[in-house]
Amino acid sequence: MKTGPAPATRGDTPTGRKLYVAFDLPVRSPLGETFTMATLRKHPITTLTTAGLLIVGLTASYFSSPTPAEAAENNAEVSSVSDSDSKTDAVATLAGGCFWCTEAVFERMEGVGDVVSGYIGGQMPNPDYKSVTTGMTGHAEAVEIHYDSDKVSFEELLEVFFKTHDPTTLNRQGADIGTQYRSSIFFQDEEQKQAAAEIIRKLNEGNYFRDPVVTKLEPATQFYPAEEYHQDYFRKNPRAGYCRAVVAKKVRKFNQLFGDKAKKSNDD
């Protein structure tokens, strides 16, 4: 589970769990162990318990107010998203780790209408966030992108996708580990499948990345929208710790690499 405005636990994996600890608020592990920042003074970044839990210590500064420069940059990034009234006639479903990140990136792209965070690719019907974070339902955190094919192509969406997450780590994006964070393209039809396969082939043959692209190609099954508080998360919580440390970096990368594909600011 991602840490938002308040500290919380984060993501389960089949081999262990990560817990985030902030300030002196206690976090209890599944085995009943309690951790606070005081517990981690000798290990301010991470420590591994005998239960195999990765405990991540987040200092108070992680959640503190940003500097004036940071605040201005964050506000610019958030306000750069304008709700699109343009028609959308196509759908792409992509999984590239935390859906807060993926959603925030594609919301900025010209030709993209609604971007919905949700779950796909699992066995359990009607999954919720708590069940998906166990890594046992088979679902991936993903986004369903509704776009205008006259303004942006599926291939252009994939170009952004591959350049704003790490496609060489199948079930991991940074500190987020587990099959729910897998890199995957859920194709809607054979045309999307072939287009994705061709792009992956070119990336690997051209050695674009140091390691091979391991992004999966999976047929799109039923997509379950995530809980309402996950939708537009970065826009609603730009100062949350995870947003400042992780999501904002993805957004900046999009702005730097794809400024010509970005929507105009609401202020324009």
RABEL-V352898 format. One record per residue. N is the residue number from 1. RES is the residue in one small letter. SS is DSSP state (helix for helix, strand for strand, loop for the rest). PSI is psi in degrees with one decimal (NA if undefined). Layout:
n;res;ss;psi
N;RES;SS;PSI
N;RES;SS;PSI
//
This chain:
n;res;ss;psi
1;m;loop;135.4
2;k;loop;147.2
3;t;loop;118.9
4;g;loop;-139.2
5;p;loop;-27.5
6;a;loop;147.1
7;p;loop;147.6
8;a;loop;174.9
9;t;strand;161.0
10;r;strand;143.6
11;g;strand;130.5
12;d;strand;155.2
13;t;strand;164.2
14;p;loop;-23.5
15;t;loop;-5.2
16;g;strand;177.2
17;r;strand;155.3
18;k;strand;136.4
19;l;strand;136.4
20;y;strand;135.1
21;v;strand;126.8
22;a;strand;146.6
23;f;loop;-138.4
24;d;loop;24.9
25;l;loop;128.3
26;p;loop;145.8
27;v;strand;130.4
28;r;strand;132.0
29;s;loop;167.0
30;p;loop;-20.8
31;l;loop;8.8
32;g;loop;0.9
33;e;loop;142.1
34;t;strand;134.6
35;f;strand;143.8
36;t;loop;177.0
37;m;loop;-32.8
38;a;helix;-34.9
39;t;helix;-31.1
40;l;helix;13.4
41;r;loop;-34.8
42;k;loop;-12.9
43;h;loop;74.8
44;p;loop;-18.2
45;i;loop;-64.8
46;t;strand;157.8
47;t;strand;150.7
48;l;strand;124.9
49;t;loop;170.6
50;t;loop;-20.0
51;a;loop;-2.7
52;g;loop;20.9
53;l;loop;131.4
54;l;strand;115.8
55;i;strand;122.1
56;v;strand;119.5
57;g;strand;119.2
58;l;strand;116.5
59;t;loop;164.3
60;a;helix;-31.7
61;s;helix;-23.1
62;y;helix;-32.0
63;f;helix;3.4
64;s;loop;167.7
65;s;loop;143.7
66;p;loop;161.8
67;t;loop;163.7
68;p;helix;-39.3
69;a;helix;-43.2
70;e;helix;-42.2
71;a;helix;-42.8
72;a;helix;-41.6
73;e;helix;-43.5
74;n;helix;-43.2
75;n;helix;-38.6
76;a;helix;-40.3
77;e;helix;-40.9
78;v;helix;-43.4
79;s;helix;-11.7
80;s;loop;-9.4
81;v;loop;123.2
82;s;loop;135.7
83;d;loop;130.9
84;s;loop;130.9
85;d;loop;3.5
86;s;loop;158.3
87;k;loop;151.3
88;t;loop;130.5
89;d;loop;7.0
90;a;strand;159.6
91;v;strand;137.0
92;a;strand;137.1
93;t;strand;115.1
94;l;strand;141.6
95;a;strand;121.3
96;g;strand;46.0
97;g;loop;-148.8
98;c;loop;125.1
99;f;helix;-17.2
100;w;helix;-40.6
101;c;helix;-51.2
102;t;helix;-42.2
103;e;helix;-46.9
104;a;helix;-35.7
105;v;helix;-53.0
106;f;helix;-20.9
107;e;loop;-22.2
108;r;loop;-7.1
109;m;strand;131.3
110;e;loop;136.0
111;g;loop;-10.4
112;v;strand;131.8
113;g;strand;-107.4
114;d;strand;140.2
115;v;strand;118.9
116;v;strand;127.5
117;s;strand;140.9
118;g;strand;-162.3
119;y;strand;141.0
120;i;strand;156.0
121;g;loop;12.4
122;g;loop;-176.6
123;q;loop;-27.9
124;m;loop;129.3
125;p;loop;150.6
126;n;loop;54.3
127;p;loop;154.4
128;d;loop;174.1
129;y;helix;-41.6
130;k;helix;-43.1
131;s;helix;-38.4
132;v;helix;-36.8
133;t;loop;-10.6
134;t;loop;-19.0
135;g;loop;7.8
136;m;loop;-9.4
137;t;loop;-16.0
138;g;loop;-4.4
139;h;loop;155.1
140;a;strand;145.6
141;e;strand;125.9
142;a;strand;171.5
143;v;strand;141.5
144;e;strand;113.6
145;i;strand;118.7
146;h;strand;120.8
147;y;strand;162.0
148;d;loop;109.6
149;s;loop;-11.1
150;d;loop;-19.1
151;k;loop;-28.4
152;v;loop;140.3
153;s;loop;163.1
154;f;helix;-39.5
155;e;helix;-36.7
156;e;helix;-38.0
157;l;helix;-41.3
158;l;helix;-32.8
159;e;helix;-45.5
160;v;helix;-44.0
161;f;helix;-49.8
162;f;helix;-22.5
163;k;helix;-2.5
164;t;loop;12.6
165;h;loop;173.2
166;d;loop;103.0
167;p;loop;5.2
168;t;loop;-1.4
169;t;loop;104.5
170;l;loop;-53.0
171;n;loop;37.3
172;r;strand;136.7
173;q;strand;103.8
174;g;loop;-124.9
175;a;loop;-3.7
176;d;strand;111.5
177;i;strand;136.3
178;g;loop;160.4
179;t;helix;-22.9
180;q;helix;-14.0
181;y;helix;22.5
182;r;loop;156.3
183;s;strand;116.3
184;s;strand;146.3
185;i;strand;118.4
186;f;strand;96.9
187;f;strand;141.5
188;q;loop;-25.6
189;d;loop;178.1
190;e;helix;-32.8
191;e;helix;-45.5
192;q;helix;-40.3
193;k;helix;-47.7
194;q;helix;-38.7
195;a;helix;-43.6
196;a;helix;-43.5
197;a;helix;-38.3
198;e;helix;-40.1
199;i;helix;-42.8
200;i;helix;-41.4
201;r;helix;-46.1
202;k;helix;-39.3
203;l;helix;-42.6
204;n;helix;-41.6
205;e;helix;-31.0
206;g;loop;2.0
207;n;loop;45.0
208;y;loop;-37.7
209;f;loop;158.5
210;r;loop;-38.4
211;d;loop;160.9
212;p;loop;149.0
213;v;loop;128.4
214;v;loop;15.0
215;t;loop;133.0
216;k;strand;152.5
217;l;strand;115.2
218;e;strand;141.2
219;p;strand;140.0
220;a;loop;119.9
221;t;loop;-164.7
222;q;loop;132.6
223;f;loop;128.0
224;y;strand;112.1
225;p;strand;139.9
226;a;loop;170.6
227;e;loop;152.9
228;e;helix;-35.9
229;y;helix;-13.7
230;h;helix;-20.8
231;q;loop;136.0
232;d;loop;38.7
233;y;helix;-44.1
234;f;helix;-38.5
235;r;helix;-36.6
236;k;helix;-25.1
237;n;loop;55.1
238;p;loop;-21.0
239;r;loop;-0.9
240;a;loop;147.9
241;g;helix;-48.7
242;y;helix;-36.8
243;c;helix;-43.7
244;r;helix;-38.9
245;a;helix;-30.4
246;v;helix;-57.2
247;v;helix;-44.9
248;a;helix;-34.5
249;k;helix;-38.8
250;k;helix;-42.2
251;v;helix;-43.2
252;r;helix;-38.8
253;k;helix;-42.6
254;f;helix;-46.2
255;n;helix;-37.4
256;q;helix;-42.4
257;l;helix;-29.1
258;f;loop;37.2
259;g;helix;-31.1
260;d;helix;-13.5
261;k;helix;2.3
262;a;strand;149.6
263;k;loop;155.5
264;k;loop;149.4
265;s;loop;150.8
266;n;loop;-21.1
267;d;loop;-11.4
268;d;loop;NA
//
